[in-house]
Amino acid sequence: MIIDGNLPKFDLPIDFIADDSITGDILNMYSRFPCQIKAGLFILCTEGTVRATINLLEVVIRRNDFITLLPNSFIQIHEVSSDTRVCFAGFSSEFVASVNYVDSLLGLLPKILNTPVVPLPEEIATLYRNAYSLLIRAYSLPNTLENKEILRSILTIFFQGVKELYSRQQTVVNEPLKREHELYRQFVQILMANYTKEHEVAFYADKCGVTPAHFSSTIRKASGHSPLVIITGMIIMNAKAQLKSTRLPVKEIAFSLGFSNLSFFNKYFRKHVGMTPQEYREK
């Protein structure tokens, strides 16, 4: 657990972990504060219920529910039943950054944000429980964590599973969202489709049909961040993924993210990461 200002951030100290021993008592330890999840987590609830807020959306998690928490998700646990049990597979933020999941899940990111919890039929949930058991046994074997290719394959399998689950999932809206949350969701959907070309807040405000001033204050109220911070976060996340998972020249990565000038991209990346793109790739 990392504390950044007033916001606790949860990441994993190793590339990969799998566990099926998480109980309601353990989850209750995290119920006192909101937390930003830096890692990527794939969770299956096997017993009990959990009431939580995930990325502004209040949810109730029940038996056989599958939860996807992508890096930089926000979660707060409000209530946990005593019989709750969950199993999960987790990948550190650094390891997830080495795989270009932004492109892999690009079309589904808004849906994952809107519906992070997917109920599974019993037979599918059983398959997932068996898969977690296998991963836990593999996790305990010598040298598993040292083999990066095996870990990338495991992460890729989870991405494929998520794509399959969410491509079949119908979004259900139970009640109207507050206006600021509606605007935030609209912003996220437009952002996912345009952030590699459009970096200015005014563009997204115009697409949402509001003034830049109103747009900025509303997005900050809904998410706790300015639109510019969110736009920058997406650009940097994609840049990191490309730098770690491809051998594309930095210039090509810069162009793919809407930068026409390599020098400006280098300065932009260094400002937000603390090192040049090449230094990050070689780290």
C-alpha positions, -999 to 999 in steps of 0.1 A, spaced: 0 0 0 13 34 -10 1 67 4 1 96 -21 -13 127 -5 -46 117 11 -52 88 -13 -40 53 -6 -28 34 -36 -27 -4 -38 -1 -21 -60 17 -54 -60 53 -58 -51 57 -87 -75 46 -92 -111 19 -117 -105 -1 -132 -76 -31 -156 -74 -50 -163 -42 -83 -178 -31 -81 -172 6 -95 -137 7 -123 -135 33 -148 -109 45 -126 -101 75 -97 -93 52 -118 -71 29 -132 -53 59 -97 -40 66 -100 -20 34 -135 -6 41 -124 26 59 -112 46 30 -112 49 -8 -83 33 -26 -68 37 -60 -58 3 -75 -26 7 -94 -24 -30 -102 -47 -49 -126 -70 -73 -107 -94 -100 -120 -116 -111 -92 -143 -138 -87 -167 -137 -57 -173 -173 -46 -195 -166 -16 -212 -137 3 -219 -102 -8 -199 -70 -10 -213 -35 -14 -187 -11 -29 -181 19 -52 -160 13 -82 -151 42 -104 -181 63 -92 -205 34 -96 -220 18 -65 -223 -20 -70 -233 -50 -50 -211 -80 -56 -225 -115 -51 -216 -151 -56 -203 -159 -91 -198 -122 -100 -166 -115 -119 -150 -81 -114 -124 -64 -136 -103 -37 -120 -80 -21 -145 -49 0 -134 -59 33 -119 -94 22 -109 -109 37 -78 -127 15 -52 -142 19 -18 -157 -11 1 -187 -1 22 -201 -34 35 -190 -70 35 -209 -101 47 -191 -123 71 -193 -153 47 -176 -135 18 -148 -153 -1 -131 -141 -32 -103 -154 -54 -83 -132 -76 -53 -130 -100 -34 -97 -99 -6 -82 -120 15 -53 -109 11 -19 -125 47 -22 -139 40 -56 -155 6 -45 -169 24 -15 -185 46 -40 -204 15 -53 -222 -4 -29 -245 -38 -36 -229 -51 -2 -239 -52 -13 -275 -64 -48 -266 -94 -36 -247 -100 -2 -264 -135 -9 -276 -146 -24 -243 -131 1 -219 -162 23 -216 -183 -8 -210 -159 -21 -183 -160 13 -166 -198 13 -168 -203 -23 -157 -172 -35 -138 -192 -64 -123 -204 -92 -146 -226 -121 -132 -214 -155 -145 -236 -185 -151 -228 -213 -127 -210 -235 -153 -188 -205 -164 -181 -196 -127 -170 -232 -121 -146 -230 -150 -131 -198 -135 -128 -213 -101 -109 -242 -116 -87 -219 -135 -79 -199 -103 -70 -232 -85 -47 -241 -114 -30 -207 -113 -25 -209 -75 -8 -242 -79 14 -228 -107 21 -197 -87 37 -219 -60 60 -237 -84 97 -227 -85 107 -201 -112 71 -193 -122 75 -156 -114 109 -154 -132 94 -165 -165 80 -133 -179 66 -150 -211 45 -174 -190 31 -144 -170 24 -125 -202 5 -155 -215 -16 -157 -183 -24 -120 -185 -33 -123 -222 -57 -152 -213 -74 -129 -188 -77 -101 -213 -93 -126 -238 -116 -138 -211 -126 -102 -203 -132 -94 -239 -155 -125 -243 -174 -117 -211 -179 -80 -218 -187 -84 -255 -217 -105 -245 -227 -84 -215 -257 -61 -219 -254 -29 -200 -283 -24 -176 -290 10 -161 -311 8 -130 -315 45 -123 -305 78 -138 -269 89 -131 -262 123 -116 -255 149 -144 -218 151 -135 -214 113 -137 -233 112 -170 -209 139 -183 -179 120 -170 -190 87 -186 -196 106 -219 -161 121 -216 -145 87 -210 -162 72 -241 -152 101 -263 -117 101 -248 -111 64 -256 -119 70 -292 -99 103 -296 -70 106 -271 -44 95 -297 -54 125 -318 -69 151 -296 -52 163 -264 -70 196 -257 -97 199 -231 -117 223 -254 -122 195 -279 -138 172 -254 -159 200 -239 -172 208 -274 -180 171 -281 -200 170 -249 -218 202 -258 -207 223 -228 -183 251 -222 -147 243 -212 -152 260 -178 -183 240 -170 -168 208 -184 -136 211 -163 -155 218 -130 -180 190 -136 -154 164 -145 -133 174 -115 -164 171 -93 -172 137 -107 -138 121 -108 -116 142 -84 -93 150 -113 -92 177 -140 -99 166 -176 -63 174 -185 -50 150 -159 -72 123 -172 -63 129 -208 -26 129 -199 -30 97 -179 -44 79 -209 -16 92 -232 12 83 -208 -4 48 -201 -4 40 -238 31 54 -243 44 33 -214 27 2 -228 42 7 -263 76 14 -249 77 -18 -229 58 -42 -252 71 -31 -287 104 -22 -303 89 7 -323 111 37 -325 102 64 -300 94 87 -329 67 63 -342 52 60 -308 51 98 -305 33 100 -339 8 72 -330 -2 93 -299 -8 125 -319 26 142 -314 40 157 -346 72 167 -329 95 141 -312 112 168 -291 79 179 -276 69 143 -269 102 137 -251 96 168 -229 60 158 -223 69 123 -213 98 134 -191 75 160 -174 50 134 -163 72 103 -158 104 118 -146 126 103 -174 128 103 -212 109 76 -231 142 59 -240 153 59 -204 119 44 -194 122 17 -221 157 7 -209 148 9 -172 
